[in-house]
Amino acid sequence: MPFNPIICKDNKELGLKSGDLAASIIKKAIAEKGQANIILATGTSQFETLQQLLTHTDIDWGKVVMFHLDEYIGLPITAPASFRKYLKERFIEKVPTLKSYYLIDGEADPNEECARLGSLIRQYPIDMAQVGIGENGHLAFNDPPADFDTEAPYIVVELDEACRRQQFNEGWFTTMEDVPKQAISMSIRQILKSEAILCSVPDERKARAVKDCIELPLSNLYPAGILRTHPNCTLYLDEASASLLTKKQ
């Protein structure tokens, strides 16, 4: 099964391995196609992976087009929790000029923004998507029960209590009331269209979600479990996030 995890000692080793794999996929796409189209994830779980990816100074970033997974509706780019801010500070400003990048504007009209991004991403077959798994099993901001059927590349979603509490507990917001209740998210089907998917999931707080998504029957109640159906998905765990698995590789 392609979703068999690679279990690393800790978050640092996970980041090294996943970042190196991301770099190799990007370089291979550039070598074979002249361009790499990628999707980057955000959040605390992606810190180490992005840092390692940035060490690969031989990547021709001028041949890379970047999209990202999700953004809160109504949150300004100056807010600490803004995923646009996250990517600008932790990635975009740290690499030479990208060929192009398309960030989700959470301050725009949500339906118009979904349409804009949908028309753009249809022009760029994705070579690699970096994703994670939420504490509630979500994939991007597709909280349970996730929509497995929509063909729309980007959708407006309601954020459930568990998702919002995760964002608060990670320190992105001062109070629970500050966490937005809606977001724009890349859809499940759009993520699955990626040629390769790299899923990085560290930390003990993700252990239950990891177990449910890997070991329970496929269900939109455990959205990230849909990655088990993808022919080229690599899952990186650390010992903490893998701690509840019945069988370990």
Secondary structure, 3 states (H helix, E strand, C coil): CCCCCEEECCHHHHHHHHHHHHHHHHHHHHHHHCCEEEEECCCHHHHHHHHHHHCCCCCCHHHEEEEECEEECCCCCCCCCCHHHHHHHHCHHHCCCCCEEECCCCCCCHHHHHHHHHHHHCCCCCCEEEECCCCCCCECCECCCCCCCCCCCEEEEECCHHHHHHHHHCCCCCCHHHCCCEEEEECHHHHHCCCEEEEEECCHHHHHHHHHHHHCCCCCCCHHHHHHHCCCEEEEEECCCCCCCCCCC
